[in-house]
Amino acid sequence: MQSTTSSLDTQCRSDFPVLERRVRDDKALVYLDNAATTQKPIQVIDAITDYYKNHNSNIHRAVHALAEESTEAFEATRDKVTKFLNVTNSKEIIFVKGTTEAINLVAYAWGRDNVQKGDIVVTTEYEHHSNIVPWQILTQETGAELKYIDIDENGELMLEQLDEHLATGKVKLVAVSHVSNVLGTITDVKEVITKCKNAGAKILIDGAQAVPHMKVDISDLDCDFYAFSAHKMLGPTGVGVLWARKELLEKMRPFQGGGDMIREVHKYETTYNDLPYKFEAGTPNVADVICFSAAIDYLTKIGMNNVRNHEIELTEYALEKMSKVKGLVIYGPKDTEKQGGVISFNFKDVHPHDVATIVDKNGVAIRSGHHCAQVLMEKLEVAATNRASFYIYTTKQEIDALINSLEEVAKVFKL
């Protein structure tokens, strides 16, 4: 029986033109920076070309053929996202620029009417800046407090601290990542959601590193807000999704004012549009929303359970190989049942940028830096890390290329 990795390799590799690139003195490109953004299959590239060649038009409020075609395709993507997430009402799907804008929308449109002086907002030490800074701004403006859930030595959340925060009776919102973009830690979001609901607190999930890599069922999760981005799941940049409960969205103030989010505008008053358009002011990113549909189709055909199993197999393989590289320190769970396809690491006394530069000379693309997670870097007592991240087209041979490059780093620095 073939392994999951072999099966997906066969299905996927030829669909991604960029993976045929030669870089750095004619080295084969090994792309291991998928937590930053994923490459695009030819099906998505062709969808973008087809839209601009044959259908380009602004959407809504027009009866000509191109406008009707574009509107229908745009709304069909909304329906497809609804089905992909197992959401019951497509009006709860709001198109935004990305996860960052989705979280800021909640902080502004919900937070400013529901978080007051003396209240508490809770987040975690392993959040992306986009799930920290909006809450810093909100709590500073309102006089509320921002509290954190710490991580333990395995990179997992110490959820007993959440219990302590909730026991105060002051927590209005808990905002957590479904999967850490640095450590790959998979949060037990079901437990977090249950705790929050029992305490009467709202829960927001940053799903940027989850939706592309595993099956996410919003109806089963039963959270209040969920956000993710298209470009991390084979789709175009500049498109994201906020899902929120209809009853919350209906009470929230608009995030921006302008076209499409209105029903009527008079000199001194405005009536806002129905959901979801109330939160989609101005001309949306029509082309890329429509082309996001092709990315969803691609992943649906593969099956999200197969995506997850593929990454488990790759991560196990990589962790086993990396554990033998001299001087290498690996951060995070090291248990693939609790970890996505993301591995962060450092060499002692070697700057991550130096590591990434040597690796890049061999055609291997990894990321070095703080990964928009400086609170976590402070916890780890490092300025930065290196990060390798995998996706459906990643092969074990590519991981071998990474290992060979890391062994070269160890030799260069005599570790």
Long-range contacts (C-beta under 8 A, 24 or more apart in sequence): 3-313, 4-306, 4-309, 4-310, 4-313, 5-310, 5-313, 5-314, 5-395, 5-396, 7-306, 8-302, 8-306, 8-307, 8-310, 8-392, 8-393, 9-393, 9-395, 11-302, 12-41, 12-302, 12-392, 12-393, 13-393, 13-395, 15-41, 15-42, 15-43, 15-298, 15-393, 16-40, 16-41, 16-42, 16-393, 17-42, 17-45, 19-393, 22-363, 23-363, 24-360, 24-361, 24-362, 24-363, 25-361, 27-361, 27-362, 27-363, 28-363, 28-401, 29-363, 29-365, 30-362, 30-363, 30-364, 30-365, 30-398, 30-401, 30-402, 31-365, 31-393, 31-394, 31-398, 32-364, 32-365, 32-366, 32-388, 32-389, 32-390, 32-394, 32-398, 32-399, 32-402, 33-365, 33-366, 33-367, 33-387, 33-389, 34-232, 34-341, 34-389, 34-390, 34-391, 34-394, 35-181, 35-209, 35-232, 35-342, 35-367, 35-371, 35-387, 35-389, 36-367, 36-389, 37-231, 37-232, 37-237, 38-212, 38-231, 38-232, 38-233, 38-234, 38-391, 39-234, 39-391, 39-393, 40-234, 40-235, 40-236, 40-295, 41-234, 41-294, 41-295, 41-298, 43-294, 43-297, 43-298, 44-234, 44-235, 44-236, 44-291, 44-294, 44-295, 44-298, 46-294, 47-290, 47-291, 47-293, 47-294, 48-236, 48-287, 48-288, 48-291, 51-286, 51-287, 51-290, 51-291, 52-287, 55-290, 56-287, 57-286, 58-283, 58-286, 59-284, 59-286, 60-260, 60-277, 61-260, 70-286, 70-290, 73-290, 73-293, 74-284, 74-286, 74-289, 74-290, 76-293, 77-289, 77-290, 77-292, 77-293, 77-296, 78-276, 80-293, 80-296, 80-297, 81-241, 81-292, 81-296, 84-296, 84-299, 84-300, 85-211, 85-216, 85-217, 85-218, 85-226, 85-243, 86-217, 86-218, 86-219, 86-220, 87-218, 87-219, 87-243, 88-219, 89-246, 90-276, 91-246, 91-249, 91-274, 91-275, 91-276, 92-243, 92-244, 92-245, 92-246, 92-249, 92-275, 92-276, 93-241, 93-242, 93-243, 93-276, 94-241, 94-242, 94-243, 94-244, 94-249, 94-276, 94-279, 94-280, 95-239, 95-240, 95-241, 95-276, 95-280, 95-284, 95-285, 95-289, 96-227, 96-239, 96-240, 96-241, 96-242, 96-279, 97-238, 97-239, 97-240, 97-285, 98-229, 98-230, 98-231, 98-237, 98-238, 98-239, 98-240, 99-128, 99-130, 99-206, 99-207, 99-208, 99-227, 99-228, 99-229, 99-240, 100-130, 100-240, 101-240, 102-225, 102-227, 102-228, 102-240, 102-241, 102-242, 103-130, 103-131, 103-134, 103-175, 103-204, 103-206, 103-227, 104-130, 104-134, 104-255, 105-242, 105-255, 105-279, 106-134, 106-204, 106-225, 106-227, 106-242, 106-244, 107-134, 107-135, 107-137, 107-138, 108-134, 108-138, 108-253, 108-255, 109-252, 109-253, 109-254, 109-255, 109-279, 110-202, 110-225, 110-244, 110-248, 110-252, 111-135, 111-138, 111-142, 111-173, 112-138, 112-141, 112-142, 112-253, 113-251, 113-252, 113-253, 114-172, 114-173, 114-202, 115-139, 115-142, 115-144, 115-172, 115-173, 116-142, 116-143, 116-144, 117-142, 117-143, 117-144, 118-143, 118-144, 118-145, 118-170, 119-144, 119-145, 119-170, 119-171, 119-172, 120-144, 120-145, 120-146, 120-147, 120-165, 120-168, 120-170, 120-171, 120-172, 121-145, 121-146, 121-147, 121-171, 121-172, 121-173, 121-174, 121-175, 122-146, 122-147, 122-148, 122-149, 122-162, 122-165, 122-171, 122-173, 122-174, 122-175, 122-201, 123-147, 123-148, 123-149, 123-174, 123-175, 123-176, 124-148, 124-149, 124-150, 124-151, 124-157, 124-176, 124-177, 124-187, 125-149, 125-150, 125-151, 125-375, 125-376, 125-379, 126-151, 126-155, 126-157, 126-177, 126-180, 126-182, 126-183, 126-185, 126-373, 126-375, 126-376, 126-379, 127-175, 127-176, 127-177, 127-206, 127-373, 127-375, 127-376, 128-177, 128-181, 128-206, 128-208, 128-371, 128-372, 128-373, 129-372, 129-373, 129-374, 130-206, 130-372, 131-175, 131-176, 131-177, 131-204, 131-206, 132-375, 135-173, 135-175, 144-172, 145-170, 147-171, 148-375, 149-176, 150-379, 151-183, 151-185, 151-376, 151-379, 154-332, 154-333, 154-334, 154-335, 155-180, 155-183, 155-185, 155-331, 155-332, 155-333, 156-185, 156-333, 156-338, 157-185, 157-187, 157-188, 159-188, 159-191, 159-192, 159-195, 162-192, 162-195, 163-195, 166-195, 166-196, 166-198, 166-199, 166-201, 167-199, 169-199, 171-196, 171-199, 171-201, 172-201, 172-202, 173-201, 173-202, 173-203, 173-204, 174-201, 174-202, 174-203, 174-204, 175-203, 175-204, 175-206, 176-203, 176-204, 176-205, 176-206, 177-205, 177-206, 177-208, 177-209, 177-210, 178-205, 178-206, 178-207, 178-209, 178-210, 178-211, 178-216, 179-207, 179-209, 179-210, 179-213, 179-340, 179-342, 180-209, 180-332, 180-340, 180-342, 180-373, 180-376, 181-208, 181-209, 181-342, 181-371, 181-372, 181-373, 182-331, 182-332, 182-342, 182-344, 182-371, 182-373, 182-376, 182-385, 182-387, 183-331, 183-332, 183-333, 183-339, 183-342, 183-344, 183-376, 184-209, 184-315, 184-332, 184-333, 184-339, 184-340, 184-341, 184-342, 184-343, 184-344, 184-389, 185-332, 185-333, 185-338, 185-339, 185-340, 186-210, 186-338, 186-339, 186-340, 189-221, 189-223, 190-221, 193-221, 193-222, 193-223, 197-222, 202-248, 208-232, 209-340, 209-342, 210-340, 212-299, 212-307, 212-391, 213-304, 213-307, 213-308, 213-311, 213-340, 213-341, 213-391, 214-304, 214-305, 214-307, 214-308, 214-340, 215-304, 215-305, 215-308, 216-304, 218-243, 224-248, 230-288, 230-292, 230-295, 233-295, 233-296, 233-299, 234-295, 234-298, 234-299, 235-288, 235-291, 235-292, 235-294, 235-295, 235-296, 236-285, 236-287, 236-288, 236-291, 236-292, 236-295, 237-288, 238-285, 238-288, 239-285, 239-288, 239-289, 239-292, 242-279, 246-275, 249-275, 249-276, 249-278, 249-279, 250-275, 252-279, 254-278, 254-279, 254-281, 255-279, 255-281, 256-281, 256-282, 257-281, 258-282, 259-283, 260-284, 299-392, 302-392, 307-392, 310-392, 311-340, 311-341, 311-390, 311-391, 312-336, 312-337, 312-341, 314-341, 314-390, 314-394, 314-396, 314-399, 315-339, 315-340, 315-341, 315-343, 315-390, 317-396, 317-399, 318-343, 318-388, 318-390, 318-399, 318-402, 318-403, 319-343, 321-399, 321-400, 321-403, 322-403, 322-406, 325-403, 325-406, 325-407, 325-410, 326-407, 326-410, 326-415, 327-410, 327-413, 327-415, 328-406, 328-410, 331-380, 331-385, 341-389, 341-390, 341-391, 341-394, 342-387, 342-388, 342-389, 342-390, 343-387, 343-388, 343-389, 344-371, 344-385, 344-386, 344-387, 345-385, 345-386, 345-387, 345-388, 346-382, 346-385, 346-386, 347-409, 347-410, 347-413, 347-415, 348-415, 349-413, 350-409, 350-413, 350-415, 351-384, 352-384, 352-385, 352-386, 353-384, 354-409, 355-386, 355-406, 355-409, 356-386, 358-405, 358-408, 358-409, 358-412, 359-386, 359-402, 359-405, 359-406, 359-409, 362-401, 362-404, 362-405, 362-408, 363-401, 364-398, 364-401, 364-402, 364-405, 366-402
